[in-house]
Amino acid sequence: VLFFDRLRQAFKKFRVKVDGHEIKLTVSIGVNISPERVRTIEEAIEKADRALYRAKRDGKDRVRAYSEKAEGLRKRLSVSEIMKALEEERLVCYYQPIMSLERDKVSHYEALARMMTSEGDMLTPVQFLDQIKDTFAYTKMVKMVVEINRKFLEDNPHLQVSINLIPTDLLDRSVIKLLQSLPQKIRERMILEITEVEGIPSFERVKKAITRLRKLGFSVGIDDFGAGYSNLINLTQLQIDFLKIDGTIIKEIHKNKTSYLLTKMVNEFCMEMGIKVIAEYVENEKVLASLQDIGVEFGQGYLLGKPVPPGEVHSATI
């Protein structure tokens, strides 16, 4: 692995010029360090590819080695296993604080879905969400998340919480009916974070759904802005309260001029529009200092607070 890390570092020294612009190169590397344990070359490559996927998922420009133990911990559930887990109410939420960077106080918490396996392992959405998208199990899971957080807000009347939805959830009658059924005092403290807004075929319908939900008392935010082909034009068409800038931009803000200027531009635009900005991936003091210099209002990340179970929420404040 050390050899491949030196190789990665060597790539970073290369510069390519295109039309007078200098382009830096980075490389993500996945390594299968135990090829003798597999029976075919295809299986060996598959395991290296899994490590490569993890390197990209962890933020790119890094080396990851395939590990049987680590892969065991990252096991992906089948649809039938997920359905059984939902039926046995093994879906839970952990809570990560969203901090006011100016006042150093918690604004609200984001609810992060977790699923307990029958063996007692706690899995994150990357290990179960893709398998059930576009199935009945997915809708059941979304509604369970809503109910879990209804109870959380009832037990914590002084807190606000955000839950994650995708645009098609806003077009699902059963999900909308459940949201409408929530008491007003719950709706006013629940923030709906919408992901994957860019490029959806039913943009106009989603836009109308957001307007209706805000009239019901919900706050609405856009998640992962900048992760794909997000643009500010869509923001002018949506009535939203929060915009969360994706961590792939924020984590480079202290050392990458483009990331810094992009964050500054988006923040200034949102301030003019009356939209509150949240920066993801606040993992170190240098990132935090850059965000404070720009004037970003809210932040989220391990430096500010890690996800904790509901019973530990109060100890998560700083």
C-alpha positions as CSV (number, residue, x, y, z in Angstrom):
1,V,0.0,0.0,0.0
2,L,2.9,2.3,0.7
3,F,4.2,1.9,-2.8
4,F,0.7,2.9,-4.3
5,D,0.6,5.9,-2.0
6,R,3.9,7.1,-3.3
7,L,2.5,6.5,-6.8
8,R,-0.5,8.6,-5.9
9,Q,1.8,11.4,-4.6
10,A,3.8,11.3,-7.9
11,F,0.7,11.9,-9.9
12,K,0.0,15.1,-8.0
13,K,3.2,16.6,-9.2
14,F,2.1,16.3,-12.8
15,R,0.6,19.4,-14.5
16,V,-1.3,19.3,-17.8
17,K,-1.9,22.5,-19.8
18,V,-5.0,22.8,-21.9
19,D,-5.6,26.1,-23.8
20,G,-3.3,27.9,-21.4
21,H,-5.0,26.5,-18.3
22,E,-3.0,24.3,-15.9
23,I,-4.8,21.2,-14.8
24,K,-3.7,19.3,-11.7
25,L,-4.0,15.5,-11.6
26,T,-5.1,13.3,-8.7
27,V,-5.7,9.6,-8.6
28,S,-7.8,7.2,-6.5
29,I,-6.3,3.7,-6.1
30,G,-7.9,0.5,-5.0
31,V,-5.6,-2.4,-4.1
32,N,-6.3,-6.1,-3.5
33,I,-3.4,-7.0,-1.2
34,S,-4.3,-10.7,-0.9
35,P,-4.8,-11.9,-4.5
36,E,-3.7,-15.4,-3.5
37,R,-7.0,-15.9,-1.6
38,V,-9.1,-15.8,-4.7
39,R,-9.7,-18.4,-7.4
40,T,-9.9,-16.3,-10.5
41,I,-8.4,-13.1,-11.9
42,E,-11.9,-11.7,-12.2
43,E,-12.5,-12.1,-8.5
44,A,-9.2,-10.5,-7.7
45,I,-10.1,-7.5,-9.9
46,E,-13.6,-7.2,-8.4
47,K,-12.1,-6.9,-4.9
48,A,-9.6,-4.2,-6.0
49,D,-12.6,-2.4,-7.6
50,R,-14.5,-2.5,-4.3
51,A,-11.5,-0.8,-2.7
52,L,-11.4,1.7,-5.5
53,Y,-15.1,2.5,-5.0
54,R,-14.3,3.1,-1.3
55,A,-11.4,5.4,-2.1
56,K,-13.7,7.5,-4.2
57,R,-16.5,7.4,-1.7
58,D,-14.2,8.5,1.1
59,G,-13.3,11.7,-0.9
60,K,-11.0,10.6,-3.8
61,D,-7.3,11.2,-4.1
62,R,-6.4,8.4,-1.7
63,V,-5.5,4.7,-1.6
64,R,-7.7,2.0,-0.1
65,A,-6.9,-1.7,0.3
66,Y,-9.5,-4.4,0.1
67,S,-10.0,-6.0,3.6
68,E,-12.1,-9.1,4.2
69,K,-12.8,-7.8,7.8
70,A,-13.7,-4.3,6.6
71,E,-15.9,-5.7,3.8
72,G,-17.7,-7.8,6.4
73,L,-18.5,-4.7,8.4
74,R,-19.8,-3.1,5.2
75,K,-22.0,-5.9,4.2
76,R,-25.0,-5.0,2.0
77,L,-28.4,-6.4,2.9
78,S,-30.7,-8.1,0.4
79,V,-34.2,-6.8,-0.1
80,S,-35.7,-9.6,1.9
81,E,-33.2,-8.9,4.8
82,I,-34.2,-5.2,4.7
83,M,-37.9,-6.0,4.7
84,K,-37.4,-8.2,7.7
85,A,-35.4,-5.5,9.5
86,L,-38.2,-3.0,8.8
87,E,-40.8,-5.4,10.1
88,E,-38.8,-6.0,13.2
89,E,-38.3,-2.2,13.6
90,R,-34.6,-2.4,13.4
91,L,-34.4,0.9,11.6
92,V,-33.2,3.8,13.9
93,C,-32.0,7.3,13.5
94,Y,-28.8,8.9,14.7
95,Y,-28.5,12.7,15.1
96,Q,-25.8,15.0,14.0
97,P,-25.8,18.7,15.0
98,I,-26.0,21.6,12.6
99,M,-24.1,24.4,14.3
100,S,-24.4,28.2,14.1
101,L,-20.8,29.1,13.2
102,E,-21.2,32.6,14.6
103,R,-22.9,31.8,17.9
104,D,-21.3,28.3,18.4
105,K,-24.8,26.8,19.2
106,V,-26.9,24.0,17.8
107,S,-29.4,25.2,15.2
108,H,-31.0,21.8,14.7
109,Y,-30.1,18.1,14.1
110,E,-30.0,16.0,11.0
111,A,-31.6,12.6,11.4
112,L,-29.4,9.9,9.8
113,A,-31.0,6.5,9.1
114,R,-29.2,3.4,10.4
115,M,-30.3,-0.2,10.2
116,M,-29.4,-2.9,12.7
117,T,-28.6,-6.3,11.3
118,S,-29.8,-9.5,13.1
119,E,-26.2,-10.0,14.3
120,G,-26.2,-6.5,15.9
121,D,-24.1,-4.6,13.4
122,M,-25.2,-1.0,12.6
123,L,-25.3,-0.3,8.9
124,T,-25.4,3.1,7.1
125,P,-27.7,3.9,4.1
126,V,-25.0,3.1,1.6
127,Q,-25.4,-0.6,2.6
128,F,-29.1,-0.8,2.2
129,L,-30.7,2.1,0.4
130,D,-29.8,1.4,-3.3
131,Q,-31.2,-2.1,-3.0
132,I,-34.7,-0.9,-2.2
133,K,-35.1,2.2,-4.3
134,D,-38.2,2.1,-6.4
135,T,-39.7,-0.6,-4.2
136,F,-42.4,-0.8,-1.6
137,A,-39.7,-1.3,1.0
138,Y,-38.2,2.1,0.3
139,T,-41.5,3.9,0.8
140,K,-42.1,1.9,4.0
141,M,-38.6,3.0,5.2
142,V,-39.3,6.7,4.4
143,K,-42.5,6.6,6.4
144,M,-40.8,4.9,9.3
145,V,-38.2,7.7,9.3
146,V,-41.0,10.2,9.5
147,E,-42.6,8.4,12.4
148,I,-39.4,7.9,14.3
149,N,-38.8,11.7,14.1
150,R,-42.3,12.5,15.0
151,K,-41.7,10.7,18.2
152,F,-38.2,12.3,18.6
153,L,-39.7,15.8,18.3
154,E,-42.6,14.9,20.7
155,D,-39.9,13.8,23.3
156,N,-37.8,16.9,22.6
157,P,-40.2,19.8,22.2
158,H,-37.3,22.4,22.2
159,L,-35.4,20.8,19.2
160,Q,-35.7,20.9,15.4
161,V,-34.7,18.0,13.2
162,S,-34.2,17.6,9.4
163,I,-35.0,14.4,7.5
164,N,-33.8,13.4,4.1
165,L,-36.1,12.8,1.2
166,I,-35.7,12.5,-2.6
167,P,-38.0,14.3,-5.1
168,T,-40.1,11.3,-5.8
169,D,-41.1,11.1,-2.1
170,L,-42.8,14.5,-2.6
171,L,-44.9,12.9,-5.4
172,D,-45.8,9.8,-3.3
173,R,-49.4,10.3,-2.0
174,S,-48.9,8.0,1.0
175,V,-45.7,10.0,2.1
176,I,-47.5,13.3,1.6
177,K,-50.5,12.1,3.5
178,L,-48.4,11.1,6.4
179,L,-46.6,14.5,6.5
180,Q,-49.9,16.3,6.3
181,S,-51.2,14.2,9.3
182,L,-48.4,15.4,11.6
183,P,-49.5,17.9,14.3
184,Q,-48.7,21.6,13.4
185,K,-46.2,21.8,16.3
186,I,-44.3,18.9,14.8
187,R,-44.4,20.2,11.2
188,E,-43.0,23.5,12.3
189,R,-39.9,21.8,13.8
190,M,-39.3,19.4,11.0
191,I,-37.0,20.3,8.1
192,L,-37.3,18.4,4.8
193,E,-33.9,18.0,3.1
194,I,-34.4,17.2,-0.6
195,T,-31.6,15.5,-2.5
196,E,-31.0,14.8,-6.1
197,V,-33.1,17.8,-7.3
198,E,-31.0,18.4,-10.4
199,G,-32.3,16.9,-13.7
200,I,-35.5,15.3,-12.3
201,P,-38.2,14.9,-15.0
202,S,-41.0,16.2,-12.7
203,F,-39.4,19.4,-11.6
204,E,-42.6,21.5,-11.8
205,R,-44.6,19.0,-9.7
206,V,-41.8,18.9,-7.1
207,K,-41.7,22.7,-7.1
208,K,-45.5,22.8,-6.4
209,A,-45.1,20.1,-3.7
210,I,-42.4,22.1,-1.9
211,T,-44.7,25.2,-1.9
212,R,-47.5,23.2,-0.4
213,L,-45.3,21.7,2.3
214,R,-44.0,25.1,3.3
215,K,-47.6,26.3,3.6
216,L,-48.2,23.4,6.0
217,G,-45.4,24.7,8.3
218,F,-42.4,22.6,7.1
219,S,-39.0,24.2,6.4
220,V,-37.4,22.9,3.2
221,G,-33.8,22.6,2.3
222,I,-31.7,21.4,-0.7
223,D,-29.1,18.8,0.2
224,D,-25.7,18.1,-1.5
225,F,-25.6,21.3,-3.6
226,G,-22.6,21.1,-5.9
227,A,-22.3,17.3,-5.9
228,G,-23.5,16.9,-9.4
229,Y,-24.6,19.5,-12.0
230,S,-26.4,21.7,-9.5
231,N,-27.1,25.3,-10.6
232,L,-28.4,28.5,-9.1
233,I,-31.1,28.8,-11.7
234,N,-33.2,26.1,-10.1
235,L,-32.8,27.8,-6.7
236,T,-34.6,30.9,-8.0
237,Q,-37.6,28.7,-8.9
238,L,-37.8,26.9,-5.6
239,Q,-39.1,28.3,-2.3
240,I,-36.5,26.9,0.1
241,D,-35.2,27.8,3.5
242,F,-31.8,26.0,3.6
243,L,-29.1,25.1,1.1
244,K,-26.5,22.6,2.1
245,I,-23.2,22.8,0.1
246,D,-21.7,19.4,-0.6
247,G,-18.7,18.2,1.3
248,T,-16.7,17.6,-1.9
249,I,-16.5,21.4,-2.2
250,I,-16.2,22.3,1.5
251,K,-13.3,20.0,2.4
252,E,-11.0,21.8,-0.1
253,I,-12.0,25.3,0.8
254,H,-8.9,26.1,2.8
255,K,-6.5,25.1,0.1
256,N,-8.4,25.3,-3.2
257,K,-9.2,28.8,-4.5
258,T,-11.9,27.5,-6.8
259,S,-13.7,25.8,-3.8
260,Y,-13.3,29.0,-1.8
261,L,-14.7,31.3,-4.5
262,L,-17.5,29.0,-5.3
263,T,-18.6,28.8,-1.7
264,K,-18.4,32.5,-1.4
265,M,-20.4,33.1,-4.5
266,V,-23.1,30.7,-3.5
267,N,-23.2,32.1,0.1
268,E,-23.6,35.7,-1.2
269,F,-26.3,34.6,-3.7
270,C,-28.3,32.8,-0.9
271,M,-28.0,35.8,1.5
272,E,-29.6,37.9,-1.2
273,M,-32.3,35.3,-1.7
274,G,-33.0,34.9,2.1
275,I,-31.7,31.3,2.0
276,K,-29.6,30.0,4.9
277,V,-26.5,28.1,4.0
278,I,-25.1,25.0,5.7
279,A,-21.6,23.7,4.9
280,E,-21.0,20.0,5.1
281,Y,-17.7,18.3,6.0
282,V,-16.4,20.7,8.6
283,E,-13.7,18.3,9.7
284,N,-10.8,20.6,10.8
285,E,-10.1,24.1,12.1
286,K,-8.7,25.4,8.8
287,V,-12.0,24.6,7.0
288,L,-13.9,26.2,9.8
289,A,-11.8,29.4,9.7
290,S,-12.4,29.7,5.9
291,L,-16.1,29.3,6.3
292,Q,-16.2,31.9,9.1
293,D,-14.1,34.2,6.8
294,I,-16.7,33.9,4.1
295,G,-19.6,34.3,6.5
296,V,-21.3,31.0,6.0
297,E,-24.0,30.8,8.7
298,F,-24.1,27.1,9.6
299,G,-21.8,24.1,9.5
300,Q,-22.0,20.3,10.0
301,G,-19.1,17.8,10.4
302,Y,-17.1,15.8,12.9
303,L,-15.3,18.8,14.2
304,L,-18.6,20.2,15.3
305,G,-20.3,17.0,16.4
306,K,-20.6,13.4,15.4
307,P,-23.9,11.5,14.9
308,V,-25.2,10.1,18.1
309,P,-28.2,7.9,19.2
310,P,-31.2,9.9,20.4
311,G,-30.4,9.3,24.0
312,E,-27.1,11.1,23.6
313,V,-28.4,14.1,21.7
314,H,-27.9,16.7,24.4
315,S,-24.3,15.7,25.0
316,A,-23.6,16.4,21.3
317,T,-23.9,20.2,21.7
318,I,-20.7,22.2,21.9
